[in-house]
C-alpha cells in the first residue's frame, strides 16, 4: 500500500520537472526533477527510467532507454545526467519517466511526458551566424568537401592566404586556370653582346633555356 501511495503522488509531481543546462561539448545533459510523496517532498532511494520521444504521447522513441538505479532523492529533489546520443536535430522532444522504489519491482510510467526546451545559451547557439563566432577553426575540424566553391565569395581567398605548395596540379580541375587568371610575367631580362666578330664556320641562331623559374634567351 505504501508503494501505491508514493507512485500516485509522483504522477502529480512530474508537472514540476525542469530541464537544466545542456553541456555543449557532449550529447549529455543534466536533468533535475522534483518528487513528492503524499503532497510532501520525497526523500529516499529510487530507480528511474528515462526514454525520449518525438511526440507528447505515442510517437516514436528516439535513442536508447536509460535506467538509473539507486538515485538519491533529498527534500524532493534529484539530479540525473542523461545521454541519448545525437537525438536533438532541432525537432521537439519529450522525456518519459518511469519510477519505482529501489529494487521494488515493475516501473510505473509517469504522465504526462515532459517537453524538453533549450536553455538561453542553447537558443543563441542555434541561431548564431558567422558574426557571432570568434577565433578560428582548425583544419582538423573541417571535413573534406565541407567548403565548396559556391560558398566562397569572389576574392575571398588571395594568394597571401595560401601556404607555399598548398595548391598542386592535382588540386586543380581541368580548365580551372585560364590565361586571364595568370599574372603577366615582367621579370625578364636581356643580355646583349654587341657585334661579336664571327669566326670561320660559326653558326647563329637563338635558344630559350628554362632553369627553375628563370628564362634565358640566347641568340642573335
Backbone torsions as a table, in degrees:
resi	resn	phi	psi	omega
1	UNK	NA	-37.4	179.6
2	UNK	-62.8	-39.5	-179.4
3	UNK	-62.3	-43.0	179.3
4	UNK	-62.5	-38.6	-179.9
5	UNK	-63.3	-42.1	179.9
6	UNK	-63.2	-47.6	-176.2
7	UNK	-68.5	-34.0	177.4
8	UNK	-63.5	-38.3	177.5
9	UNK	-68.4	-35.8	-179.5
10	UNK	-65.9	-32.8	178.9
11	UNK	-59.7	-35.1	178.0
12	UNK	-79.5	-31.4	-174.8
13	UNK	-74.6	-21.8	-175.6
14	UNK	-64.2	-18.4	178.5
15	UNK	-65.5	-17.8	-175.8
16	UNK	-101.7	14.7	-177.9
17	UNK	-82.7	115.8	178.0
18	UNK	-99.1	161.8	175.3
19	UNK	-99.6	133.2	178.4
20	UNK	-99.8	-170.2	-171.0
21	UNK	-63.0	136.2	174.2
22	UNK	-90.8	141.9	-179.4
23	UNK	-87.8	120.3	-173.3
24	UNK	-67.2	-28.7	-171.7
25	UNK	-80.0	-12.4	177.2
26	UNK	-136.7	-179.4	176.1
27	UNK	-91.7	0.7	179.3
28	UNK	-81.1	150.0	173.6
29	UNK	-142.6	160.2	-178.1
30	UNK	-99.2	130.1	-179.4
31	UNK	-117.2	126.4	178.4
32	UNK	-113.0	129.1	-178.3
33	UNK	-124.6	167.4	178.5
34	UNK	-129.1	126.9	178.9
35	UNK	-116.2	143.4	177.1
36	UNK	-126.6	148.2	177.9
37	UNK	-124.8	109.2	179.3
38	UNK	62.2	33.8	178.7
39	UNK	87.5	-2.6	179.3
40	UNK	-117.3	151.9	178.7
41	UNK	-57.3	132.2	179.9
42	UNK	-79.6	151.4	173.2
43	UNK	-142.1	140.0	-179.6
44	UNK	144.4	-162.5	-177.9
45	UNK	-114.5	128.3	-177.6
46	UNK	-132.1	155.8	170.2
47	UNK	-101.1	133.3	-178.1
48	UNK	-122.2	142.4	177.9
49	UNK	-128.0	132.2	-174.9
50	UNK	-122.4	138.2	174.8
51	UNK	-140.6	145.2	-176.2
52	UNK	-106.9	135.3	-178.3
53	UNK	-131.4	160.5	-179.5
54	UNK	-95.0	6.7	-178.9
55	UNK	-149.1	157.2	-179.1
56	UNK	-69.1	-23.0	172.1
57	UNK	-149.5	154.9	-172.5
58	UNK	53.6	-137.0	179.1
59	UNK	74.3	173.7	-178.2
60	UNK	-91.6	139.2	174.7
61	UNK	-73.5	141.1	-179.6
62	UNK	-111.8	118.8	178.4
63	UNK	79.2	-162.8	-173.0
64	UNK	-91.6	166.7	172.3
65	UNK	-91.3	131.9	-178.1
66	UNK	-109.3	129.2	177.8
67	UNK	-118.8	127.4	178.7
68	UNK	-121.6	110.4	-178.7
69	UNK	-89.3	159.6	175.9
70	UNK	50.6	50.0	177.8
71	UNK	-85.9	126.6	-178.0
72	UNK	-78.7	133.1	174.8
73	UNK	-118.9	121.6	-177.2
74	UNK	-124.5	122.5	-177.8
75	UNK	52.5	36.6	177.3
76	UNK	86.9	-8.5	-174.3
77	UNK	-105.7	141.0	172.4
78	UNK	-141.1	157.1	178.8
79	UNK	-132.1	132.5	179.1
80	UNK	-132.2	141.0	172.8
81	UNK	-98.4	122.7	-175.3
82	UNK	-117.0	140.5	178.1
83	UNK	-141.0	101.8	178.5
84	UNK	-94.2	4.6	-175.6
85	UNK	84.3	-160.9	-176.5
86	UNK	-83.2	77.4	-175.7
87	UNK	-117.6	17.9	-175.9
88	UNK	-125.2	74.0	-178.9
89	UNK	-80.6	0.3	-176.4
90	UNK	118.1	-13.7	177.3
91	UNK	-77.4	158.9	-180.0
92	UNK	-66.1	146.1	179.0
93	UNK	-136.5	145.3	177.3
94	UNK	-125.6	142.5	-178.5
95	UNK	-104.1	125.7	175.9
96	UNK	-104.0	131.2	-175.9
97	UNK	-120.6	136.1	172.3
98	UNK	-123.9	152.0	-173.1
99	UNK	-144.0	153.4	171.6
100	UNK	-153.3	159.2	171.1
101	UNK	-65.8	153.0	-171.9
102	UNK	-54.7	114.0	-179.7
103	UNK	68.6	23.1	-172.0
104	UNK	-91.5	18.5	177.0
105	UNK	104.2	-140.2	-174.7
106	UNK	-71.9	149.1	175.8
107	UNK	-78.1	148.8	170.3
108	UNK	-109.8	124.1	-178.7
109	UNK	-79.7	129.7	-179.3
110	UNK	-87.6	151.7	-180.0
111	UNK	-136.1	146.6	1.0
112	UNK	-84.7	172.3	171.6
113	UNK	-65.1	154.2	-177.4
114	UNK	-99.5	125.8	176.4
115	UNK	-71.6	131.2	177.7
116	UNK	-91.9	121.3	-178.6
117	UNK	-115.7	149.8	-177.4
118	UNK	-74.7	152.3	172.5
119	UNK	-78.4	163.9	-177.3
120	UNK	-53.6	-42.3	-179.0
121	UNK	-72.1	-29.7	176.1
122	UNK	-68.5	-35.9	175.8
123	UNK	-62.2	-43.5	179.0
124	UNK	-62.7	-43.8	-178.0
125	UNK	-62.4	-34.8	-179.0
126	UNK	-71.4	-19.7	-177.1
127	UNK	-112.1	1.9	-174.2
128	UNK	-67.3	143.1	174.4
129	UNK	-114.7	-172.8	-174.8
130	UNK	-59.1	-33.0	-178.3
131	UNK	-69.6	-16.3	-179.8
132	UNK	-94.3	5.4	-179.2
133	UNK	-109.9	128.7	176.8
134	UNK	-112.2	158.7	-179.2
135	UNK	84.7	-166.1	-177.7
136	UNK	-127.8	160.9	175.3
137	UNK	-99.8	129.8	177.2
138	UNK	-70.2	146.1	-179.9
139	UNK	-53.2	-32.4	-179.5
140	UNK	-67.1	-16.2	179.4
141	UNK	-91.9	-0.1	-179.2
142	UNK	-114.5	116.3	-178.5
143	UNK	-71.4	151.9	177.2
144	UNK	-57.4	132.2	178.2
145	UNK	83.8	0.3	-179.1
146	UNK	-66.1	-41.7	-179.9
147	UNK	-103.3	116.8	-179.0
148	UNK	-109.0	167.6	-176.5
149	UNK	-54.8	-44.0	-179.2
150	UNK	-61.8	-17.4	-179.8
151	UNK	-83.9	-7.8	-177.0
152	UNK	-103.4	126.8	176.5
153	UNK	-70.9	153.8	176.9
154	UNK	-57.1	129.7	179.3
155	UNK	80.3	4.8	-177.7
156	UNK	-66.2	-33.7	-179.9
157	UNK	-114.3	114.2	178.1
158	UNK	-102.1	169.6	-177.9
159	UNK	-59.7	-33.7	-177.9
160	UNK	-75.3	-5.6	177.8
161	UNK	-98.9	1.2	179.5
162	UNK	-106.6	128.8	177.0
163	UNK	-68.7	153.3	178.6
164	UNK	-57.5	128.1	179.2
165	UNK	80.1	5.8	-177.5
166	UNK	-68.2	-33.7	179.8
167	UNK	-106.3	116.0	179.7
168	UNK	-111.3	171.5	-178.9
169	UNK	-58.2	-40.6	-177.7
170	UNK	-69.1	-17.8	179.7
171	UNK	-86.1	-4.2	-177.8
172	UNK	-105.8	128.9	176.5
173	UNK	-72.9	156.2	177.2
174	UNK	-58.1	129.8	179.0
175	UNK	80.5	3.7	-177.5
176	UNK	-69.3	-32.9	-179.9
177	UNK	-104.1	114.3	179.7
178	UNK	-110.7	170.7	-177.8
179	UNK	-59.1	-35.6	-178.3
180	UNK	-70.8	-16.4	-179.3
181	UNK	-94.8	-1.6	-178.9
182	UNK	-103.8	124.5	-179.8
183	UNK	-68.5	149.1	178.9
184	UNK	-69.6	132.8	178.0
185	UNK	-84.5	121.6	-176.2
186	UNK	-119.7	7.6	-176.0
187	UNK	-99.6	35.2	174.0
188	UNK	-78.2	152.5	174.1
189	UNK	-140.8	154.5	-178.2
190	UNK	-122.8	141.5	176.0
191	UNK	-118.4	119.4	-176.8
192	UNK	-110.7	129.8	174.3
193	UNK	-107.9	115.3	-171.7
194	UNK	-74.8	122.6	168.8
195	UNK	40.1	60.9	176.3
196	UNK	-68.0	146.9	-179.6
197	UNK	-85.9	115.0	-177.6
198	UNK	-70.7	150.5	174.8
199	UNK	-99.3	168.9	-179.8
200	UNK	-59.5	134.8	178.5
201	UNK	72.3	10.5	173.6
202	UNK	-68.4	148.4	177.0
203	UNK	-121.8	142.9	-179.0
204	UNK	-117.7	146.5	176.9
205	UNK	-171.9	-159.7	176.2
206	UNK	-143.9	153.1	-178.4
207	UNK	-141.1	139.5	173.5
208	UNK	-108.5	120.8	178.5
209	UNK	-110.3	137.6	177.8
210	UNK	-114.3	119.5	178.5
211	UNK	-124.5	105.6	-175.4
212	UNK	61.9	-123.8	178.1
213	UNK	-93.8	2.3	-178.2
214	UNK	-94.2	147.7	176.4
215	UNK	-124.9	126.1	-175.6
216	UNK	-121.4	125.8	178.8
217	UNK	-104.1	122.8	179.8
218	UNK	-122.4	129.7	176.9
219	UNK	160.6	-173.1	-179.2
220	UNK	-146.7	NA	NA
